[in-house]
Amino acid sequence: MPESIESRVRDLPPSSKLVFKVIERNGRLTQGQIAAESMLSARTVRYALDRLKGVDAVRETVYLPDARKSVYALADGDDEELAPAW
């Protein structure tokens, strides 16, 4: 049986858990939006996202309105969640 997303996040640092909850509550977000919503520094958000991607808890795609940015969503979410928001 596949491991649940919550069990993969359980052993991560508190900052990663907070970022996970912010994405879970708000859906697709850019790194800047996550930093603003969580009140964490940009560096801490980058670290947390790296940890979450490392356990396949979040997915990263290109943010189409500004291709220099990425958008993050839960890995178990629908592919529709990663579609561009026009």
Phi and psi in degrees as a GROMACS rama.xvg file:
@    title "Ramachandran Plot"
@    xaxis  label "Phi"
@    yaxis  label "Psi"
@TYPE xy
-65.169  146.582  PRO-2
-72.87  138.64  GLU-3
-73.3965  157.355  SER-4
-63.7731  -36.0696  ILE-5
-64.8081  -38.2483  GLU-6
-69.6086  -29.3458  SER-7
-71.5916  -28.547  ARG-8
-87.0052  -21.3817  VAL-9
-51.0004  -41.7049  ARG-10
-92.3572  7.00542  ASP-11
-82.1025  163.657  LEU-12
-63.0382  160.472  PRO-13
-56.4554  -36.6617  PRO-14
-63.8768  -38.1097  SER-15
-66.7939  -39.195  SER-16
-64.6524  -40.1452  LYS-17
-64.2905  -46.0057  LEU-18
-61.0243  -41.7852  VAL-19
-57.7874  -46.7412  PHE-20
-65.5075  -37.5338  LYS-21
-63.0098  -44.6431  VAL-22
-66.9881  -40.6135  ILE-23
-60.8006  -40.4418  GLU-24
-77.341  -37.951  ARG-25
-103.565  -12.704  ASN-26
82.4701  -146.392  GLY-27
-62.9048  128.374  ARG-28
-143.439  150.694  LEU-29
-82.8743  169.002  THR-30
-60.3005  -41.7304  GLN-31
-63.595  -39.5782  GLY-32
-66.2394  -38.1115  GLN-33
-64.5981  -43.5274  ILE-34
-61.4039  -43.2744  ALA-35
-66.5269  -43.2037  ALA-36
-70.6076  -36.7405  GLU-37
-90.5794  -14.7515  SER-38
63.2636  28.0488  MET-39
-98.2783  157.771  LEU-40
-70.1012  157.946  SER-41
-58.5044  -39.5569  ALA-42
-63.8364  -42.6067  ARG-43
-65.3158  -39.2956  THR-44
-64.4038  -43.1394  VAL-45
-59.0995  -45.2518  ARG-46
-61.684  -46.4443  TYR-47
-62.8059  -42.0354  ALA-48
-64.8329  -39.4072  LEU-49
-60.2979  -43.54  ASP-50
-64.7291  -42.8783  ARG-51
-66.1143  -39.9183  LEU-52
-66.0661  -33.4127  LYS-53
-63.9094  -27.7321  GLY-54
-105.531  15.7209  VAL-55
56.4717  40.0276  ASP-56
-93.7412  -25.9712  ALA-57
-130.112  156.349  VAL-58
-116.818  146.322  ARG-59
-116.697  131.01  GLU-60
-135.333  168.502  THR-61
-72.8106  137.956  VAL-62
-86.6462  103.089  TYR-63
-59.9228  -35.4901  LEU-64
-63.2153  -25.0563  PRO-65
-147.541  96.1548  ASP-66
-63.5814  -9.62616  ALA-67
-75.9879  -15.3371  ARG-68
-106.755  164.358  LYS-69
-118.536  156.949  SER-70
-118.631  142.124  VAL-71
-118.877  140.524  TYR-72
-145.513  162.687  ALA-73
-63.8041  141.995  LEU-74
-66.4705  -29.5123  ALA-75
-85.0798  -1.20118  ASP-76
-73.426  167.66  GLY-77
-67.575  152.435  ASP-78
-63.8745  -25.5825  ASP-79
-61.1243  -31.1158  GLU-80
-61.7777  -28.4272  GLU-81
-91.3163  -3.01803  LEU-82
-67.4092  152.207  ALA-83
-62.2776  143.732  PRO-84
-94.842  98.7328  ALA-85
